[in-house]
Amino acid sequence: MSKDVSRRLTDLKSRRRGNQYTAQDSIFANARSISEKFETRSTGQWAKYALGIMQEVDPTYTQNSVAEGERVKSQITNRITTDVRFEYQGSVPLNVHIRGVSDIDILVLLDRYVTIDLTGSRANTSDYTNWVGPSGVALLATLRGELETALKAAYPAANVDITGDKAIGLSGGSLSRKVDVVPSHWHDSAQYQISKNKKDREVKIFQKYTFTSFLNRPFLHIDKINEKERRTGGGAKKIIRMLKNLKADSDNPSAILVNSYEIAGLVYHFEEPTISVPGYNELALVAATIQQLSRFIDNKLWTMGLTTPDGIRKIVDSEAKFNSLKLLRDEVNELAKNLAVELTSRYWIDERETLKALQESYVSEY
């Protein structure tokens, strides 16, 4: 954590606002006040930074990201012959993105093709009929080809990256957001056949270079994190954003090997009482995060057995990834020390007193 707090605040503001706007972004940026709410809640610079890295991006920027996704969806609908439906996945619909100008992921789902869990209660009922036609991967390969052609034609001035195995990446040109387009189809799990709840519905995502598909549960992931958020009174998502921002502000972000999805998965396994705090005590979440990451690091076998909230895979699936948790904790430790020194007006403070100062901290909510 070598960047001073002034640079961190500048970088944070740049991340939250972005430097490439839609017309709506520009109007909003000009109309809004110079300071965001977190900047006025404390006079301390480290407190402003700590509060800022926990807060959601202003909803107007998020709405503009979704609007850009809607533009792309409209172009796809008008330019391909395959019937499809659309869903969003990732950090934006979960509201844990940390950039005003944030990437957005669009699932493009075959409308007339679905696979099912044959052990499900409705598998052998009239709810489903046998498919007569090309295989799912053949249909997805055709859809992928259509999408590549259509998006190149729709956005001639943009960079349409068709080299990705799972997604077509769009950026530049008239696009003010990076958009990933992901060909896929529905898979009705046994649980979905009972509940008919979208959170239980799975998708299979096409892999271009191996001509295969793999199972994913993006809606269950979102639902599980949202449940954690409700149970912790907002603490879970604040910590997810904090860790993502600290990774972005570290000297070597690429050395911290856990990605956004995995950071959310780790926080899902945090003990809930420690991260359920009132708004005026938000800085206590920094202390709680140190304690929870230390719990992971001190219990290696347990940690490496933890699964993602959707149950798809292990979160920490390599020795290198486990070791990078220590780097992430170091970032939180350094933030905590700077905060505690600022809060207590002392030149030096030990770890025990640091945690105590944060746990007992008070910052106005207004």
N, C-alpha and C positions, 0 to 999 in steps of 0.2 A: 504494500500500500504506500507507494512512494509519492503519488500525486497529492498536492496540498488540497485543503478543503475548498479553496476558491476555484481551483481548476475543476474539482469534482462537481461543484455546484454548476459551473458553466457547462460542463459536459452533460450533466443531468438535464439541464434545461434544454440543451440542444437535442438530446435523445427524445425528450418528452414532446417537443414541438416539431422536430425534424427540420430539414433544410430544403425539402422539396414538397411544395404544397399543391393541392388542388385549388381552384379558385375559391371554394368554400373554406379551405384551410386558411387562405390568406385573409379573407374577410373576417374570419373568427379571430385570427392572431392579432389583427389590427384593432378589432372591437373590444377584445378582452382587456382586463387590467394588466399592468406590467408584471405584477407578482401573482403567483398562485397561492392558494390558501396555506399550504405547508410552509411557505416562506415567511408568512406573517405570524405564525403561531409561536415563534421563539426568536429571541435575538441572537442566540448561539448559532454559529455557523455549522458546527458538526451536528447539532440538533436539527437544523434545517435540512441538512443533507440526509440524515437518518430518516427523518419523517418523509422526505421527498421520495426516497427510493422504495418506500412501502406503498405509496399511493397509486391508485389507478390512473392511467392516462386519461386526460379529459375526454368525456364521452363524445364530444363533437369530433375529435380526431378519429375515434373508433368508428363512429357513424360514417365518416368519409372513407375509411378503409373498406367498410362493408359496401358502400356505394360503388367503389371501384370494382369490387367483386361482382356486384350486380351488373355492371357494364360488361364485364367479361362473360358472364352467364348469358346475357342477351345476345352477344355476338355468336356464342356457341350455338344457341338455340336456332338462330337464323341461318347458320351456315353448314350444319351437318344434317344428315338424313336419319341417323339413328335416334330413336326416342330415348331421352335421358331425363333424369331428375338431378337436383343439386342439393348438396349439404355443405356446411362449413365445418371445419375441424381445426384443432390447434389452439394457440394461445389467445387469439382474438375473441372467439366465442366464449372462451373460458374467462376472459377479462384478466389475464395475468401477463399480457404483453407489456413491454416497458418502453416502447417507441411510439411516438405520435404517428409517424409514417411507418406503420408496421406491415410486414408481409401478411398475406392472407391466403389460406389454403382452401381450395374448392374441390370437393369430391364430385366427380361426374359419374353418376350411377346409371347403369343400364336400366331402362324402365320395364322391360318385358322379360327379364331373365333374373332368376333368383335361385340360389342353392339353399338346402335346408339340412338341419340336423335330423337324420333319419330316426334317431331315438326319441324325438320330440312327440308330444301328445297328439299333434295334428298332422304328423308326417304322412300318415296313410289315410287321410280324410279328403273330402272334396275341396278342402281349402287349397290343395295343390294338385297340379296335373303334371304328368310326365312331359319333359321337354323333348321336342323333336326338332333338331336343328343342329347348328354348329356348337362346339363346346364353349364353355364359358371363357376360356383363355383365347379361343379363336375370335369370339365376339369382342373381347377386350382389345385384342390386337387390332381389329378393324376400327374400333372406336379410337384407339390411340392414333392410328394413321389419319383418320378423319380430323381429329383435334389438331394434330400437327399442321395439316394443310390449312384448316380453317383459321387457326390463330395467326399463322404467317400472313395470310391474306388480310385478316382483320387489322393487324398491327404491323404494317410494313416498315414503319420507322422504329419499332421497338426491337429489343433483343428477345427473340423467341428461342429459348434454349431447349432443343429437343434431345439433348444427349443424356438427360437424367434417366435413370432406370425406372423410377416410379412416377415422376412428375415432369410436366412441361413447365418451364419457368419463364414468366413474362416480366420484363422490366424495361424502363426507359421509354422513349418516344412520348406518346400522349399519356402514358400510365404514370401516375404519381405514387403508386404502390407496387411492390413486387407481388405478383400473383402466381401461386403454384396450382396447376390444374392436374388432378389425379384421377385417371380412369379406374373405375371400380364397379362392383356390383354388390347387391344385398346378399347376406347370408342369414337366414332365419334360425337362430339358435333355439335349443329346446326351451330355454327360459322365455324367449320372445314369443314362442308359440303359445305359451300360457298367458303371459302378461299383455302382449300386444303393445308394450311400452317401448318407445324408440330407444331408450337407454339400453335395452337388452338386445337390440338388433345389431348384428355384426356386418362388417363389409369385407370383401376380398379385393385387394389392391393388385393391379397388374404390374408385373415386372418385365420390362421390355426385353432385356438381354437374355433372360433365361426362359422366356415364354411360359411363365408360371404366375401364380397369384398367391398371396399370403393373407392370413386372417388378421383383422384388426378390430378393435372395439372403441372407436373414438368417442362415442356418445356415452358409454359407460364410464370412461375416464373423466369426462366433463361432469357427469352426474356425481361420481364419487368425490371429486374435489369440491364441488358445490355443496355436498352434504357436510364435508369436513369444515367448509367455510361457515355454514350455518351453525354447526355445533360449537365452533370456537369464536363466534361473534365477530367474524371478520379477520381473525388473527392469521388463519392459514394462508390466504392469498397475499396478505401484507408481507409475510415471510418469504413466500415464493418470489414476489417481485424484488424484495430486498436482496435475496441471494443471486437472482439474475443480474441485477444492477451491479452488485459487488464483483461478480465474475466479469462483467463488461468493463468495469473500472480497474481491474487488477492489471499488474504489469504484463502478465502473460496469460490472457484469457484462454488460449488454446491448451494450456497445461492443466486447466480444470476440466476434466473430461466428462463430467455429467452435463447433459444437455437440458433444455427447458423441460421436456417431458419427464426426465429423470429427477430433476430438482423438485418438480411437483409431486412425484412419487415419494421422494424422501420425506417431504413435509407432511404428506398424507400419514406417515407413520410416526410423526411427532406426538408426544403425549399431550392430550387435549387440555387438561387443567392448566398446564404451564403456558399455553399460548392463547388462553382466553382472558384477555385483559380489557379494561375500559379504555375509551379513546384517550383520556388524559394520561394514561400510563403506557402509551404505545412504545416508548423506548425500552420498556421491560421485555419486549419481544426480541430485542438484540441479545439480552442476557439469556433468555430462554433458548434462542437458537444456538448459542455457544454450548449450553448444557445438552441439548438434544444431539448436536453433531458429535460432541464428546462421547455421548452414549453410543452412537453408531461406531465410532472409531475404537472405543474400548471393548466392543462386542463384535469382533470381526466376523465370526462364523454366522452369527444371527443376522448381521447386516447384509452379508452376501447371500443370505437366503430370502431376503425381502423381495416380494413381487410388486410390480406396478399395480396401481389401484384397479386397473381393468383385468388383472390376472394374466396378462399376455406373456410376461417374461420377468426375469430377475432385473432389479434396478441396477445393482452394482455387480456387473457380470465379469469383471476382470480385476486382477491385482492392481493394475495401473489406475483403474477408475477408483478403487478403494483408496489408494494412496492420495489421489487428488482431492478426496474429501478433507484431508488435512490442510491442503492449500486453501480450500474454501473456508474452513474453520479459522485459519490464520487471518483471512480477510475480515471475518466477523470479529475476531479478537482485537484486531487493530482498531476497527471502528469503535468497539466498546471502550477501549482505553482512552481514545481521543474524546469520546462522549463524556466519560466519567471525569476526566481532567477538567473539561469545560464546565460540567455540572457542579463540581466541588471546588473549582478555582484553586486546585492544587497543581504542583509541578509534576508530581509522580504519585501513582496509586497502584496498589497490588491487585491481584486477580480477585481475591475475595471481596475487597472493598469496591472494586469495579462493578461486580455483579450486584452488590448491595445498592450502590448508587443508582444503577439502572432500574432495579426492581422497585425502588422507592421514589423514582422520578415522577415529576408532574409537569405536563405541558398543556397549556390551554388548548381546548378543542376549537377555539374561535380566533 
